[in-house]
Each structure stands twice: as C-alpha cells, then as structure tokens.
Amino acid sequence: MPERRLAVLTLEGVRVTVPAGTTVLAALQNAGLSPLRRSLSGEARGALCGMGSCSECRAVVDGLTVRTCLTPVRDGQNVRRLVEVNREV
C-alpha cells in the first residue's frame, strides 16, 4: 500500500493535519468551519458549485483571497475565513 503524505496547515488559528491533495475547502468543512464568509448584508455564505465558478467559497490563504475549492492544501498554509463584514463608508 502506498504511503499517504500529509499536510499541516493552520485553519483559523488551529493547526490541522490533512491528506495531501485535499482542497482548502474540504479541510475547512471537515473542521466544521462554516460559514466561509458573509455577504455585505451579513448573510452566511458558503460553497455552492465546488468548481470555482461561483466564488462563494472565498477565504484568505497566506494573505491572498482565493477560491478554496480550487486551492490544494500544502504544509504551512495559514487559512482565515471572511466571516467579518467590512464596509467602507
């Protein structure tokens, strides 16, 4: 049986270990971190399409906003959800 490689990353300040090749979206969902973000009106939002078209799965990975359904995990990543609504006046 082939050896499974693992990735260690930080989700919302908590270190987790997941199989290499897992998407950031799957890691977040498996950790029970939902919603992924909030709309400007404060509504909970999460992944809809799972293939990068809707952009509802956005989160911040290593300081960059990405579509988590298309982003594979890798060692050392720092992931933060967009659950705070930031409005400019």
C-alpha distances in whole Angstrom, upper triangle without the diagonal:
4,7,9,12,15,19,22,25,29,30,33,33,30,27,24,20,18,15,16,17,19,23,26,27,24,24,28,28,25,27,30,32,34,36,35,39,42,45,48,50,47,45,42,39,36,33,35,33,30,30,33,36,37,37,37,34,35,35,35,32,33,37,36,37,34,33,30,28,28,27,23,23,23,23,27,28,31,31,35,36,39,41,44,46,48,52,54,58
4,6,9,13,16,19,23,26,27,31,31,28,25,22,18,16,13,13,15,17,20,23,25,22,22,26,26,23,26,29,30,33,35,33,37,40,43,46,48,45,43,40,38,34,31,33,31,28,28,30,34,35,34,35,31,33,32,32,29,30,34,33,34,31,30,27,26,25,24,20,20,19,20,23,25,28,29,32,33,37,38,42,44,46,49,51,55
4,6,10,13,16,20,23,25,28,28,25,22,19,15,14,11,11,13,15,19,21,23,21,20,24,24,22,23,27,28,31,33,31,35,39,41,44,46,44,42,38,36,33,31,33,31,28,28,30,33,35,33,34,30,31,30,30,27,28,31,31,32,29,29,26,25,24,23,19,18,17,17,20,22,25,26,29,31,35,36,39,42,44,47,49,53
4,7,10,13,16,20,21,25,25,22,19,16,12,10,7,8,10,12,16,18,20,17,16,20,21,18,20,23,24,27,29,28,31,35,37,41,42,40,38,35,32,29,27,29,28,24,25,26,30,31,30,30,27,28,26,27,24,24,28,28,29,26,25,22,21,21,19,15,14,14,14,18,19,22,23,26,27,31,33,36,38,40,43,46,49
4,7,10,13,17,19,23,22,20,16,14,10,9,6,6,9,11,14,16,18,16,15,19,20,18,19,22,23,26,28,26,29,33,36,39,41,38,37,33,31,28,26,28,27,24,24,25,29,30,28,29,25,26,24,24,21,21,25,25,26,23,23,20,20,19,17,13,12,11,11,14,16,19,20,23,25,29,31,34,36,38,41,43,47
4,7,10,13,15,19,19,16,13,10,6,6,4,5,9,9,12,13,16,14,12,16,17,15,16,19,20,23,25,23,26,30,33,36,38,35,34,30,29,25,24,27,26,22,23,24,28,29,27,27,23,23,21,21,18,19,22,23,23,21,21,18,18,18,16,12,9,9,8,11,13,16,17,20,22,26,27,30,33,34,38,40,44
4,6,10,12,16,16,14,10,8,6,5,6,5,9,9,11,11,14,13,10,14,16,14,14,18,18,21,23,21,24,27,30,33,35,32,32,28,26,23,22,25,25,21,22,22,26,27,24,24,20,20,18,18,14,15,19,19,20,18,19,16,17,16,13,10,7,5,5,8,9,12,13,17,19,23,24,27,30,31,35,37,40
4,7,10,13,12,10,7,6,4,7,9,9,12,11,13,12,15,14,11,13,16,14,13,17,17,20,22,20,23,26,29,32,34,31,31,27,26,23,23,26,26,23,24,24,27,27,25,24,21,20,18,17,14,14,17,18,20,19,19,16,18,18,15,12,8,7,5,6,8,10,11,15,17,21,23,25,28,29,33,35,39
4,7,10,9,8,6,6,7,8,11,11,13,11,12,10,13,13,9,11,14,13,12,15,14,17,19,17,19,23,26,28,30,28,27,24,23,20,20,24,24,21,22,22,25,25,22,22,18,17,14,13,10,10,14,15,16,16,17,14,16,16,13,11,8,7,6,5,5,6,8,11,14,17,19,22,25,26,29,31,35
4,6,6,5,4,6,9,11,14,14,16,14,14,11,13,14,10,10,14,13,11,14,12,16,17,15,17,21,24,26,28,25,25,22,21,19,20,24,24,22,23,22,26,25,22,21,17,16,13,12,10,10,13,15,16,16,17,14,17,18,15,14,10,10,9,7,6,5,6,9,12,15,16,19,22,23,27,29,32
4,5,5,6,7,10,11,15,15,16,14,13,9,11,12,8,7,11,11,8,11,9,12,13,11,14,17,21,23,25,22,21,18,18,16,17,20,22,19,21,20,23,22,19,18,14,14,11,10,9,11,13,14,14,14,15,12,15,17,14,14,11,12,12,10,8,6,5,6,8,12,13,16,19,20,24,27,30
4,6,8,10,14,15,18,19,20,17,16,12,13,14,11,9,12,13,10,11,9,11,12,11,13,15,19,21,23,19,20,17,17,16,18,21,23,21,23,22,25,23,20,18,15,14,11,10,10,12,13,15,14,15,16,14,17,19,17,17,14,16,15,13,11,8,6,5,7,10,11,13,16,18,22,24,27
4,7,10,13,15,19,20,21,19,18,14,16,17,14,12,15,15,12,14,12,15,16,15,16,19,22,24,26,23,23,21,21,20,21,25,27,24,26,25,28,26,23,22,19,17,14,13,12,12,14,16,17,18,19,17,20,22,19,19,15,16,15,12,11,8,8,8,11,14,14,16,19,20,24,26,30
4,6,10,13,16,18,20,17,17,14,15,15,12,11,14,13,10,12,11,15,17,16,18,21,24,26,28,25,25,22,22,20,21,25,27,24,26,25,28,27,24,23,19,19,15,15,14,14,16,19,19,19,20,17,20,22,19,18,15,15,14,12,11,9,10,10,13,16,16,18,22,23,27,30,33
4,7,10,14,15,17,15,16,13,15,15,11,12,15,13,11,14,13,17,19,18,20,23,27,29,31,27,27,24,24,22,22,26,27,24,26,25,29,28,25,24,20,20,17,16,14,14,17,19,20,20,21,17,20,21,18,16,13,12,11,9,10,9,10,12,15,18,19,21,25,26,30,32,36
4,7,10,12,14,12,13,11,13,12,8,10,12,10,8,12,12,16,18,17,20,24,27,30,31,28,27,24,23,21,21,24,25,22,24,24,27,27,24,23,19,19,17,16,14,15,18,20,20,19,20,16,18,19,16,14,11,11,10,10,10,11,11,13,15,19,20,22,26,28,31,34,37
4,7,9,12,10,12,12,14,12,9,11,13,11,10,14,15,18,21,19,22,26,29,32,34,31,30,26,25,22,22,25,25,22,23,24,27,27,25,24,21,21,19,18,16,17,20,21,22,20,20,17,18,19,16,13,10,10,9,10,11,12,13,16,18,22,23,26,29,30,34,36,40
4,6,9,7,9,10,12,9,7,10,12,9,10,14,15,18,20,18,22,26,28,31,33,30,29,25,24,21,19,22,22,19,20,21,25,25,23,22,19,19,18,18,16,17,21,21,21,19,18,15,15,16,14,11,8,9,10,12,12,14,13,16,18,21,23,26,29,31,34,37,40
4,6,6,9,11,13,10,9,13,14,12,13,17,18,20,22,21,24,28,31,34,35,33,31,28,26,22,21,23,22,19,20,21,25,25,24,24,20,21,20,20,18,19,22,22,22,20,19,16,15,16,14,10,8,9,10,14,14,16,16,19,21,24,26,29,31,33,37,39,43
4,6,9,10,13,12,11,14,16,14,16,19,19,22,23,21,24,28,31,34,36,33,32,28,26,23,21,23,22,18,19,20,23,25,23,23,20,20,19,19,16,17,21,20,21,18,18,15,14,14,12,8,7,7,9,12,12,15,16,19,21,24,26,29,31,33,36,38,42
4,6,9,12,10,10,14,15,14,16,19,19,21,22,20,23,27,29,32,34,32,30,27,24,21,18,20,19,15,15,17,20,22,20,21,18,18,18,19,16,18,21,20,20,16,15,13,12,11,9,6,6,8,11,14,13,16,16,19,20,23,25,28,31,32,35,37,41
4,7,8,6,7,10,11,11,13,15,15,17,19,17,20,24,26,29,31,29,27,24,21,18,15,18,17,13,14,15,19,20,18,18,15,16,16,17,14,17,20,19,18,15,14,10,9,10,9,6,6,9,12,14,13,15,14,17,17,20,22,26,28,29,32,35,38
4,5,5,6,9,10,11,12,14,14,15,16,14,17,21,23,26,28,26,24,21,18,15,12,15,14,10,11,12,15,16,14,15,11,12,12,14,12,15,17,16,15,12,10,7,6,7,6,4,6,9,12,14,12,13,12,14,14,17,19,23,24,26,29,31,35
4,5,5,6,9,10,11,13,11,13,14,11,14,18,20,23,25,23,22,18,16,13,12,15,15,11,13,13,16,16,14,13,10,10,9,10,9,12,14,13,12,10,9,5,7,8,6,6,5,9,12,12,9,10,8,11,11,14,16,19,21,23,26,28,32
4,5,5,6,9,10,11,10,10,11,9,12,16,18,21,23,21,19,16,13,10,8,11,12,9,11,11,14,14,12,11,7,9,9,11,11,15,16,15,13,10,8,5,5,8,8,9,9,13,15,16,13,13,10,11,10,13,15,18,20,22,25,28,31
4,5,5,6,8,10,10,11,13,11,15,18,21,24,26,23,21,18,15,12,10,13,13,10,12,14,17,16,15,14,11,13,12,15,14,17,19,18,17,14,12,8,8,10,10,9,9,13,15,17,14,15,12,14,13,16,17,21,23,25,28,31,35
4,6,5,6,9,9,11,13,12,15,19,22,25,26,24,22,19,17,14,13,16,17,13,16,16,19,19,17,16,12,13,12,14,12,15,18,17,16,14,13,9,10,12,11,10,8,11,13,14,12,12,10,12,12,16,17,20,23,25,28,31,34
4,6,5,6,5,8,10,8,12,15,18,22,23,20,19,15,14,11,11,14,16,13,16,16,19,18,15,14,10,11,10,12,12,15,16,16,15,13,12,9,10,13,12,12,10,14,15,15,12,12,9,10,9,12,13,17,19,22,25,28,31
4,5,5,6,7,9,9,13,16,19,22,23,20,18,14,13,10,10,13,14,12,15,16,19,17,16,14,11,13,12,15,15,18,20,19,17,16,14,11,11,14,14,14,13,16,18,19,16,15,12,13,11,14,14,18,20,23,26,29,33
4,5,8,10,12,12,16,19,22,26,27,23,22,18,17,14,13,16,17,15,18,19,22,21,19,17,14,16,15,17,17,20,22,22,20,18,17,13,13,16,15,14,13,16,17,18,16,16,14,15,14,17,17,21,24,26,30,33,36
4,6,9,12,12,15,18,22,25,26,22,21,17,17,14,15,18,20,17,20,21,23,22,20,18,15,16,15,16,16,18,20,21,20,18,17,14,15,18,16,16,14,16,17,17,15,14,12,13,12,16,16,19,22,25,28,31,34
4,6,9,10,14,16,20,23,23,20,18,14,14,12,13,16,19,17,20,21,23,21,20,17,14,16,15,17,17,20,22,22,20,19,18,15,16,19,18,18,16,19,20,20,18,17,14,13,12,15,14,17,20,23,27,30,33
4,6,7,10,13,16,19,20,17,16,12,12,10,12,15,18,16,19,19,21,19,17,14,12,13,11,14,15,17,18,19,17,16,15,13,14,17,16,17,16,18,19,19,16,14,11,10,8,11,10,14,17,20,23,26,29
3,5,8,10,14,17,17,14,12,8,8,7,10,13,16,15,18,18,20,17,15,12,10,12,11,14,16,19,20,19,17,16,15,13,14,18,17,18,18,21,22,22,19,17,13,11,9,10,9,13,15,18,21,25,27
4,6,7,11,14,14,11,9,6,6,6,9,12,15,15,18,17,18,15,14,10,9,11,11,14,16,19,19,19,16,16,14,13,14,18,18,19,19,22,24,23,20,17,14,12,8,9,7,11,12,16,19,22,25
4,7,10,13,15,12,11,8,6,5,8,11,14,13,16,14,16,13,11,8,6,7,7,10,12,16,16,15,12,12,11,10,11,14,14,16,16,19,21,20,17,15,11,9,5,6,6,10,12,15,18,21,24
4,7,10,11,9,8,6,5,7,10,12,15,15,17,15,16,13,11,8,8,7,7,10,13,16,15,15,11,12,12,12,14,16,16,19,19,22,23,22,18,16,12,10,6,4,4,7,8,11,14,17,20
4,7,8,5,5,5,5,8,12,14,17,18,20,18,18,14,12,9,10,10,11,13,17,20,18,17,14,15,15,15,17,20,20,23,23,25,27,26,22,19,16,13,9,7,5,7,6,9,12,15,18
4,5,5,5,7,7,10,13,14,17,18,20,18,17,13,12,9,12,11,13,15,19,22,20,18,15,16,15,17,18,21,21,24,25,28,30,28,25,22,19,16,12,9,9,9,7,9,10,14,16
4,5,7,10,10,14,17,18,20,22,23,20,20,16,15,13,15,14,15,17,20,23,20,19,16,18,18,20,21,23,24,27,28,30,32,30,27,24,21,18,14,11,10,9,6,7,7,10,12
4,6,9,11,15,18,18,21,23,25,23,22,18,17,15,17,16,18,20,23,26,24,23,19,21,21,22,23,26,27,30,30,33,34,33,29,26,23,20,17,13,12,11,8,10,9,13,14
4,7,9,13,16,17,21,22,24,22,22,18,17,14,15,15,16,18,21,24,22,22,18,20,20,20,22,25,25,28,28,30,32,30,27,24,21,17,14,11,9,8,6,10,10,14,16
4,6,10,13,14,18,19,22,20,20,16,15,12,14,14,16,18,22,25,23,22,19,20,18,19,20,23,24,27,27,30,32,30,27,24,21,18,14,12,10,10,9,13,14,17,19
4,7,11,12,16,17,20,18,18,15,14,10,11,12,13,16,19,23,22,21,17,18,16,16,17,20,21,23,24,27,28,27,24,22,18,15,12,10,8,10,10,14,16,19,22
4,7,9,12,13,16,15,15,11,10,6,8,9,11,15,17,21,20,19,15,15,13,13,14,17,18,21,21,24,27,26,22,20,17,14,11,10,9,12,12,15,16,20,23
4,6,10,10,13,12,13,10,9,5,5,8,10,14,16,20,19,18,14,13,11,10,11,14,15,17,18,22,24,24,20,19,15,14,10,10,10,14,14,17,19,23,26
4,6,6,9,9,10,8,8,5,4,8,11,14,16,20,20,18,14,12,9,9,8,11,13,15,17,20,23,23,20,19,16,15,12,13,14,17,17,20,22,25,28
4,6,9,9,9,7,8,7,8,11,14,18,19,23,23,21,17,15,11,12,10,13,15,18,20,23,26,27,23,23,19,19,16,16,17,20,20,22,24,27,29
4,5,7,7,6,8,8,9,12,15,19,20,23,24,21,18,15,11,11,9,11,14,17,19,23,26,27,24,24,20,20,18,18,19,22,22,25,26,29,32
4,6,8,8,9,9,8,11,14,17,17,21,22,19,16,13,9,9,6,8,11,13,15,19,22,24,20,21,18,19,17,18,19,22,23,25,27,30,33
4,6,8,9,11,10,12,15,18,18,21,22,19,16,13,9,10,6,7,10,13,16,19,23,24,21,22,19,20,18,19,21,24,24,26,28,30,33
4,6,6,8,8,9,13,15,15,19,19,16,13,10,6,8,6,6,10,13,16,19,22,23,20,20,18,18,17,17,19,22,22,23,25,27,30
4,6,9,10,11,15,17,18,22,21,18,15,12,9,11,10,10,13,16,19,23,26,27,23,23,21,21,19,18,20,23,22,23,24,26,29
4,5,8,9,13,16,18,21,21,18,14,12,9,11,10,12,14,18,20,23,27,27,23,23,20,19,16,16,17,20,19,20,21,24,27
4,5,6,10,13,14,18,17,14,10,8,6,9,9,10,12,16,18,21,24,24,20,19,16,16,13,12,15,17,16,18,19,21,24
4,6,9,13,15,18,18,15,12,10,8,9,9,12,14,17,18,21,24,24,20,19,16,14,11,11,12,15,14,16,18,21,24
4,7,10,12,16,16,13,10,8,6,6,7,9,10,13,15,18,21,20,17,16,12,12,9,10,11,14,15,17,19,22,25
4,7,9,13,12,10,6,5,5,6,8,10,10,13,14,17,20,19,15,14,11,10,8,7,10,13,13,15,17,19,23
4,6,10,9,8,5,6,7,6,10,11,10,13,13,15,17,16,12,10,7,6,5,6,9,11,13,14,17,19,23
4,6,6,5,4,6,9,9,12,13,11,13,13,14,16,14,10,8,6,5,6,7,11,12,14,14,17,19,23
4,5,5,6,7,9,8,12,12,9,11,10,11,12,10,7,6,5,7,9,11,14,16,18,18,21,23,26
4,6,8,10,13,12,16,15,12,13,11,11,11,9,6,5,6,8,12,13,16,17,20,19,22,23,27
4,7,9,13,13,17,16,14,15,15,15,15,13,10,8,8,9,11,12,15,15,17,16,19,20,24
4,6,10,11,14,14,11,14,14,15,16,14,11,10,9,10,11,12,15,16,17,16,19,20,23
4,7,9,12,12,11,14,14,16,18,17,13,12,10,9,9,9,13,14,15,14,17,18,22
4,6,9,8,7,11,12,14,17,16,12,12,10,11,10,11,14,16,17,17,20,21,25
4,6,6,7,10,12,15,18,18,14,14,12,12,11,12,15,17,18,19,21,23,27
4,5,5,8,9,12,15,16,12,12,10,11,10,12,14,17,19,20,23,25,29
4,6,8,10,14,17,18,15,16,13,14,13,15,17,20,21,23,25,28,31
4,7,10,13,16,18,15,16,14,16,15,17,20,22,23,24,27,29,32
4,7,9,13,14,11,13,11,13,14,16,19,22,23,24,27,28,32
4,7,10,12,10,13,12,15,16,18,21,24,26,27,30,32,35
4,7,9,7,10,10,13,15,18,20,23,25,26,30,32,35
4,6,6,10,11,15,17,20,23,25,28,28,31,33,37
4,6,9,12,15,18,21,24,26,29,29,33,34,38
4,7,10,13,16,20,22,24,27,27,30,32,35
4,6,10,13,16,19,21,23,24,27,29,32
4,7,10,13,16,17,20,20,24,26,29
4,7,10,12,14,17,18,22,24,27
4,7,9,11,14,15,18,21,24
4,6,8,11,13,16,19,23
4,6,8,9,13,15,19
4,6,9,13,16,19
4,6,10,13,16
4,6,10,13
4,7,10
4,6
4
